[in-house]
Amino acid sequence: MSHSPSLPDRPTLDLDPDMSEEERLAALREHFIDVSQVHDELADQLEDARSRQSDLREEVSDLQEENEALKTSSLYIATVEELTDDQVLLKQHGNNQEVLTDVSPRLYQKLQAGDRVAINDSFAIQTVLDQETDARAQAMEISEKPEVRYEDIGGLEEQIQEVREAVEDPLTNPEKFQQVGIEPPSGVLLYGPPGTGKTMMAKAVANQTDATFIKMAGSELVQKFIGEGARLVRDLFELAAEREPAIIFIDEIDAIASKRTESKTSGDAEVQRTMMQLLSEMDGFDQRGDISIIAATNRFDMLDRAILRPGRFDRLIEVPEPDIEGRERILEIHTRKMNLAPELDLGAIAEDTEGFTGAELESLATESGMFAIRDGRTEVTETDFEDALEKVSREESPGKPIAFY
């Protein structure tokens, strides 16, 4: 506890009657100086007291607000599901509980299905909340164009052509489809082993168009609370509609679109609820407009048949491991900025890397450069690639002997 500062001693003035005029004047001057010093000290203490008073007032104000909040009943978020003649059907977020509640005629006129409201413990509507997009959905929007271009992807010329026809052309040349009299594909699903370039193709499409690129992972849609995953899906498509033309890229879609089972656990039920919301958005009871959907998965065999039917993903594109020509092209892409020895034969390295994906070939090129740096050289040789191939192969299959092709 702080203590009040002590007051300075009050200066006294004693004048001897026998003093001369000069002595009396000197004593008065000295007394005036003492009084001035005491005045300054008191002025400083007064300023400190006023500052302390201001701090205490703010503290009291905060405590009063906290006290009022503690005395107020808790509020919960709910969604207006339906309006009857004089009542409102609400669904509370979190526990998914539905309840029919009465509202005043004045508030009833302000409500419509889909509104978000705050309710108390008695399910009485306290206020209507603003309709806002989930912050997580907004965070998935890519503000700048990805730097990946089609020429940065090797060995997938046929797949790139199919993606461009299904996604890029409807956004850049919609008149082509109007002239032929067909609707463009509603969605593209890329499937294949990890590291084969599925995500790079989606980024390259976004680079070639002026569309807003919204990227999300299927695992991000699996939420803790009931209904939150479905709401996040709904907000993502609403965000895309506001930013159209837009491209929605769903990576690891198998996280929410795997085959349905008879499991009754709440977790499985929530995943299925999220998938049903995704199917509903993809069906698009309202015309989606300039919105394209690209999804990617490493586990095509796990996907539910409902997500694969025509009208949702009209074009299924397999992205396989590259063949020898593709591997050589990928190596050329990832070594074009490297200082390679003149005698280095990328074709021979491509022959020795059968079964490698594009991501593994990129790692191989990086590792070969690291071996050159380790030896204090600026030029990468065939020996560096051989050492890197041995290292990468050992990491992929620990404990197994190295087999060169």
C-alpha positions as CSV (number, residue, x, y, z in Angstrom):
1,M,0.0,0.0,0.0
2,S,1.4,3.4,-0.9
3,H,1.6,6.1,1.7
4,S,0.9,9.8,1.3
5,P,4.0,11.9,1.0
6,S,4.9,14.0,4.1
7,L,4.4,17.7,3.9
8,P,7.5,19.9,4.1
9,D,8.2,21.8,7.3
10,R,6.6,25.3,7.3
11,P,9.4,27.9,7.4
12,T,9.3,30.4,10.3
13,L,10.6,33.9,10.5
14,D,12.2,35.3,13.7
15,L,13.2,38.9,13.6
16,D,15.3,40.3,16.4
17,P,14.3,43.9,17.4
18,D,17.9,44.8,17.7
19,M,18.6,43.9,14.0
20,S,19.6,46.6,11.6
21,E,17.6,47.4,8.5
22,E,20.1,45.5,6.4
23,E,20.0,42.4,8.6
24,R,16.2,42.5,8.6
25,L,16.1,42.8,4.8
26,A,18.5,39.8,4.4
27,A,16.4,37.7,6.8
28,L,13.3,38.5,4.9
29,R,15.0,37.5,1.6
30,E,16.1,34.2,3.1
31,H,12.6,33.5,4.4
32,F,11.1,34.3,1.0
33,I,13.5,31.7,-0.6
34,D,12.5,29.1,1.9
35,V,8.8,29.8,1.3
36,S,9.3,29.5,-2.5
37,Q,11.0,26.1,-2.1
38,V,8.1,24.8,0.1
39,H,5.6,26.1,-2.5
40,D,7.4,24.3,-5.3
41,E,7.4,21.1,-3.3
42,L,3.7,21.4,-2.5
43,A,2.9,22.1,-6.2
44,D,4.8,18.9,-7.2
45,Q,2.9,16.9,-4.6
46,L,-0.4,18.3,-5.8
47,E,0.4,17.3,-9.4
48,D,1.3,13.8,-8.3
49,A,-2.0,13.6,-6.3
50,R,-4.0,14.7,-9.3
51,S,-2.3,12.1,-11.5
52,R,-3.0,9.4,-8.9
53,Q,-6.6,10.5,-8.7
54,S,-7.0,10.1,-12.5
55,D,-5.5,6.6,-12.4
56,L,-7.8,5.6,-9.5
57,R,-10.9,6.9,-11.4
58,E,-9.9,4.8,-14.4
59,E,-9.4,1.8,-12.1
60,V,-12.8,2.3,-10.5
61,S,-14.5,2.7,-13.9
62,D,-12.9,-0.6,-15.1
63,L,-14.0,-2.4,-11.9
64,Q,-17.6,-1.1,-12.3
65,E,-17.7,-2.3,-15.9
66,E,-16.4,-5.7,-14.8
67,N,-18.9,-5.8,-12.0
68,E,-21.8,-5.1,-14.4
69,A,-20.6,-7.8,-16.8
70,L,-20.5,-10.3,-13.9
71,K,-24.0,-9.4,-12.9
72,T,-25.3,-9.8,-16.5
73,S,-26.4,-13.2,-17.7
74,S,-24.2,-15.0,-20.2
75,L,-25.1,-14.7,-23.9
76,Y,-24.9,-17.3,-26.6
77,I,-24.8,-17.2,-30.4
78,A,-27.7,-18.8,-32.3
79,T,-29.0,-18.8,-35.8
80,V,-32.6,-18.1,-36.9
81,E,-33.8,-21.3,-38.6
82,E,-37.4,-20.4,-39.3
83,L,-40.0,-17.8,-38.6
84,T,-43.5,-19.0,-37.7
85,D,-46.6,-16.8,-37.3
86,D,-45.5,-15.4,-34.0
87,Q,-42.5,-17.4,-32.9
88,V,-38.9,-18.0,-34.0
89,L,-37.1,-21.3,-34.3
90,L,-33.5,-20.9,-33.2
91,K,-30.5,-23.2,-33.4
92,Q,-27.9,-22.6,-30.7
93,H,-24.2,-22.8,-31.9
94,G,-22.0,-25.2,-30.1
95,N,-24.5,-27.8,-28.9
96,N,-26.8,-27.6,-32.1
97,Q,-29.9,-27.4,-29.8
98,E,-33.1,-26.1,-31.5
99,V,-35.7,-24.2,-29.6
100,L,-38.9,-22.3,-30.4
101,T,-39.0,-19.0,-28.6
102,D,-41.3,-15.9,-28.5
103,V,-40.2,-12.5,-29.6
104,S,-41.7,-9.0,-29.5
105,P,-43.6,-7.9,-32.7
106,R,-41.0,-5.1,-33.1
107,L,-38.1,-7.5,-33.1
108,Y,-39.9,-10.1,-35.2
109,Q,-40.1,-7.6,-38.0
110,K,-36.3,-7.2,-38.0
111,L,-35.6,-11.0,-38.2
112,Q,-35.2,-13.3,-41.2
113,A,-34.0,-16.9,-41.6
114,G,-30.2,-17.1,-41.4
115,D,-29.7,-14.2,-39.1
116,R,-27.2,-14.6,-36.2
117,V,-28.6,-13.5,-32.8
118,A,-27.4,-13.4,-29.2
119,I,-29.6,-15.2,-26.7
120,N,-29.6,-15.6,-22.9
121,D,-30.0,-18.7,-20.8
122,S,-33.8,-18.6,-21.3
123,F,-33.3,-18.5,-25.1
124,A,-34.7,-15.0,-25.3
125,I,-33.2,-13.0,-28.1
126,Q,-31.1,-10.1,-26.7
127,T,-29.7,-8.6,-29.9
128,V,-29.4,-9.2,-33.7
129,L,-25.7,-9.7,-34.7
130,D,-24.1,-8.4,-37.8
131,Q,-23.6,-10.9,-40.6
132,E,-19.9,-11.3,-40.9
133,T,-17.6,-13.7,-42.6
134,D,-15.6,-16.0,-40.3
135,A,-12.1,-14.6,-39.7
136,R,-10.6,-18.0,-40.5
137,A,-12.3,-17.9,-44.0
138,Q,-10.9,-14.4,-44.6
139,A,-7.4,-15.6,-43.6
140,M,-7.5,-18.2,-46.4
141,E,-7.7,-15.6,-49.2
142,I,-4.4,-15.2,-50.9
143,S,-3.9,-11.5,-51.4
144,E,-1.0,-11.8,-53.9
145,K,-0.8,-13.9,-57.0
146,P,1.2,-17.1,-56.5
147,E,4.6,-17.0,-58.3
148,V,4.2,-20.5,-59.9
149,R,3.8,-20.5,-63.7
150,Y,3.0,-23.4,-66.0
151,E,6.5,-23.5,-67.3
152,D,7.6,-24.2,-63.7
153,I,5.8,-27.6,-63.8
154,G,7.5,-30.4,-65.7
155,G,6.2,-33.6,-67.1
156,L,2.5,-32.7,-66.8
157,E,1.7,-31.1,-70.1
158,E,-1.5,-33.1,-70.7
159,Q,-2.8,-32.5,-67.1
160,I,-2.0,-28.8,-67.4
161,Q,-4.0,-28.6,-70.6
162,E,-7.0,-30.3,-69.0
163,V,-6.9,-27.9,-66.0
164,R,-6.6,-24.9,-68.2
165,E,-9.6,-26.0,-70.2
166,A,-11.7,-26.6,-67.1
167,V,-10.7,-23.7,-64.9
168,E,-8.8,-21.0,-66.7
169,D,-10.8,-20.8,-70.0
170,P,-14.3,-20.4,-68.2
171,L,-12.8,-17.4,-66.3
172,T,-10.9,-15.8,-69.2
173,N,-12.9,-16.9,-72.3
174,P,-16.5,-17.6,-71.2
175,E,-17.7,-16.8,-74.7
176,K,-16.2,-20.1,-76.0
177,F,-18.6,-22.1,-74.0
178,Q,-21.6,-19.8,-74.9
179,Q,-20.8,-20.2,-78.6
180,V,-20.7,-24.0,-78.3
181,G,-23.7,-24.1,-76.0
182,I,-22.3,-26.0,-73.1
183,E,-21.7,-25.3,-69.4
184,P,-18.1,-25.3,-68.3
185,P,-17.0,-28.1,-65.9
186,S,-18.2,-27.3,-62.3
187,G,-15.1,-28.6,-60.6
188,V,-11.7,-30.3,-61.1
189,L,-10.3,-33.0,-58.8
190,L,-6.6,-33.7,-59.0
191,Y,-5.5,-37.0,-57.6
192,G,-2.2,-38.8,-57.3
193,P,0.8,-39.5,-55.1
194,P,2.2,-36.8,-52.8
195,G,4.6,-34.4,-54.4
196,T,3.5,-34.8,-58.0
197,G,2.6,-31.2,-58.6
198,K,-1.2,-31.0,-57.8
199,T,-0.9,-27.8,-55.6
200,M,1.5,-26.2,-58.1
201,M,-1.0,-26.6,-60.9
202,A,-3.7,-24.9,-58.8
203,K,-1.3,-22.0,-58.1
204,A,-0.3,-21.7,-61.7
205,V,-4.0,-21.3,-62.7
206,A,-4.3,-18.6,-60.1
207,N,-1.2,-16.9,-61.5
208,Q,-2.6,-16.9,-65.1
209,T,-6.0,-15.3,-64.1
210,D,-7.1,-12.3,-62.3
211,A,-9.3,-14.4,-60.0
212,T,-9.1,-14.3,-56.3
213,F,-7.3,-17.4,-55.0
214,I,-8.8,-19.0,-51.8
215,K,-6.7,-21.9,-50.5
216,M,-7.8,-24.2,-47.7
217,A,-6.9,-27.7,-46.4
218,G,-9.6,-30.2,-45.7
219,S,-8.2,-30.7,-42.2
220,E,-8.9,-27.0,-41.5
221,L,-12.6,-27.7,-42.0
222,V,-12.7,-30.3,-39.3
223,Q,-13.7,-28.2,-36.3
224,K,-14.1,-28.9,-32.6
225,F,-17.7,-27.6,-32.2
226,I,-20.8,-29.0,-33.9
227,G,-21.8,-26.9,-36.9
228,E,-18.6,-24.9,-37.0
229,G,-17.1,-26.8,-40.0
230,A,-20.3,-26.4,-42.0
231,R,-20.4,-22.7,-41.2
232,L,-16.8,-22.3,-42.3
233,V,-17.6,-24.0,-45.6
234,R,-20.6,-21.7,-46.1
235,D,-18.6,-18.6,-45.3
236,L,-15.8,-19.6,-47.8
237,F,-18.3,-19.9,-50.6
238,E,-19.9,-16.6,-49.6
239,L,-16.4,-15.0,-49.6
240,A,-15.8,-16.4,-53.1
241,A,-19.1,-14.9,-54.3
242,E,-18.1,-11.5,-52.9
243,R,-14.7,-11.7,-54.6
244,E,-15.6,-13.3,-57.9
245,P,-14.1,-14.2,-60.2
246,A,-12.6,-16.6,-57.7
247,I,-10.8,-20.0,-57.5
248,I,-11.4,-22.1,-54.4
249,F,-8.6,-24.7,-53.9
250,I,-9.4,-27.5,-51.4
251,D,-6.3,-29.5,-50.6
252,E,-6.5,-32.8,-48.8
253,I,-10.2,-33.0,-49.5
254,D,-10.3,-36.6,-48.3
255,A,-10.2,-35.2,-44.7
256,I,-13.9,-34.2,-45.1
257,A,-15.1,-36.2,-48.1
258,S,-14.1,-39.8,-47.2
259,K,-16.6,-42.6,-47.6
260,R,-19.4,-42.5,-45.1
261,T,-19.6,-45.2,-42.5
262,E,-22.1,-46.4,-39.9
263,S,-20.1,-44.8,-37.1
264,K,-22.2,-42.9,-34.6
265,T,-19.4,-40.9,-32.9
266,S,-19.9,-37.2,-32.7
267,G,-16.6,-36.6,-34.6
268,D,-17.6,-38.7,-37.6
269,A,-21.0,-37.1,-37.6
270,E,-19.5,-33.7,-37.7
271,V,-17.2,-34.6,-40.6
272,Q,-20.2,-35.9,-42.5
273,R,-22.2,-32.7,-41.7
274,T,-19.3,-30.6,-43.1
275,M,-19.2,-32.8,-46.2
276,M,-23.0,-32.4,-46.8
277,Q,-22.6,-28.6,-46.5
278,L,-19.8,-28.8,-49.1
279,L,-21.9,-30.9,-51.4
280,S,-24.8,-28.4,-51.0
281,E,-22.5,-25.5,-51.9
282,M,-21.1,-27.3,-54.9
283,D,-24.5,-28.2,-56.2
284,G,-25.2,-24.4,-56.1
285,F,-28.9,-23.9,-55.9
286,D,-28.0,-20.4,-57.0
287,Q,-25.8,-20.0,-60.0
288,R,-22.2,-19.7,-58.7
289,G,-21.1,-17.3,-61.4
290,D,-17.4,-16.9,-61.9
291,I,-16.3,-19.3,-59.2
292,S,-14.2,-22.4,-60.0
293,I,-13.4,-25.2,-57.6
294,I,-10.2,-27.2,-57.6
295,A,-9.6,-30.0,-55.1
296,A,-6.6,-32.3,-54.6
297,T,-6.1,-35.6,-52.8
298,N,-3.5,-38.3,-52.3
299,R,-6.2,-40.9,-51.4
300,F,-8.6,-41.1,-54.3
301,D,-9.8,-44.5,-53.1
302,M,-11.1,-43.0,-49.8
303,L,-13.4,-40.4,-51.4
304,D,-17.2,-40.8,-51.1
305,R,-19.0,-41.5,-54.3
306,A,-21.3,-38.5,-53.7
307,I,-18.4,-36.1,-54.1
308,L,-17.4,-37.7,-57.4
309,R,-20.6,-37.6,-59.3
310,P,-21.0,-35.4,-62.4
311,G,-22.2,-31.9,-61.5
312,R,-19.7,-31.6,-58.6
313,F,-16.4,-32.7,-60.0
314,D,-16.9,-33.0,-63.7
315,R,-13.3,-33.5,-64.5
316,L,-11.1,-36.0,-62.6
317,I,-7.4,-35.6,-63.5
318,E,-4.8,-38.1,-62.4
319,V,-1.4,-36.6,-61.6
320,P,1.0,-39.5,-61.8
321,E,4.7,-39.9,-61.0
322,P,6.7,-38.4,-63.9
323,D,8.2,-40.7,-66.6
324,I,11.8,-40.3,-67.6
325,E,11.1,-37.4,-70.0
326,G,9.1,-35.7,-67.3
327,R,11.9,-36.3,-64.7
328,E,14.5,-34.7,-67.0
329,R,12.3,-31.7,-67.6
330,I,11.7,-31.3,-63.8
331,L,15.4,-31.5,-63.2
332,E,16.0,-28.8,-65.8
333,I,13.5,-26.6,-64.1
334,H,15.0,-27.0,-60.6
335,T,18.6,-26.6,-61.8
336,R,18.2,-23.7,-64.2
337,K,19.6,-21.3,-61.7
338,M,22.4,-23.7,-60.5
339,N,26.0,-23.6,-61.8
340,L,26.2,-27.1,-63.3
341,A,29.4,-28.7,-64.6
342,P,29.4,-28.8,-68.4
343,E,29.7,-32.6,-68.5
344,L,26.7,-33.2,-66.2
345,D,24.1,-35.2,-67.9
346,L,20.6,-34.6,-66.5
347,G,19.2,-37.4,-68.7
348,A,21.4,-39.9,-67.0
349,I,20.2,-38.7,-63.6
350,A,16.6,-38.9,-64.8
351,E,17.2,-42.6,-65.6
352,D,18.6,-43.2,-62.1
353,T,15.5,-41.6,-60.4
354,E,12.7,-43.9,-61.5
355,G,9.8,-43.6,-59.1
356,F,10.8,-40.1,-57.9
357,T,8.1,-37.4,-57.7
358,G,8.6,-33.8,-58.6
359,A,9.1,-32.8,-55.0
360,E,11.7,-35.5,-54.5
361,L,13.6,-34.3,-57.6
362,E,13.6,-30.8,-56.3
363,S,15.0,-32.1,-53.0
364,L,17.6,-34.0,-55.0
365,A,18.8,-30.9,-56.8
366,T,19.0,-28.9,-53.5
367,E,21.0,-31.7,-51.8
368,S,23.5,-31.9,-54.7
369,G,24.1,-28.1,-54.3
370,M,24.7,-28.6,-50.6
371,F,27.3,-31.2,-51.3
372,A,29.1,-28.8,-53.6
373,I,29.0,-26.1,-50.9
374,R,30.3,-28.5,-48.4
375,D,33.4,-29.1,-50.6
376,G,33.9,-25.4,-51.0
377,R,32.9,-25.4,-54.7
378,T,30.5,-23.2,-56.7
379,E,30.0,-25.8,-59.5
380,V,27.7,-28.8,-59.1
381,T,29.1,-32.0,-60.6
382,E,27.7,-35.5,-61.3
383,T,29.4,-36.8,-58.2
384,D,27.3,-34.3,-56.1
385,F,24.1,-35.7,-57.6
386,E,25.2,-39.3,-57.0
387,D,25.9,-38.4,-53.3
388,A,22.6,-36.6,-53.1
389,L,20.8,-39.5,-54.7
390,E,22.3,-41.9,-52.1
391,K,21.3,-39.5,-49.3
392,V,17.8,-39.0,-50.5
393,S,17.2,-42.7,-51.1
394,R,18.5,-43.5,-47.6
395,E,16.1,-41.0,-46.1
396,E,13.2,-42.5,-48.1
397,S,14.0,-46.1,-47.2
398,P,16.1,-46.1,-43.9
399,G,17.9,-49.4,-43.3
400,K,17.5,-50.6,-46.9
401,P,20.5,-51.0,-49.3
402,I,20.7,-48.3,-52.0
403,A,19.7,-49.6,-55.5
404,F,20.7,-47.5,-58.4
405,Y,18.7,-47.9,-61.6
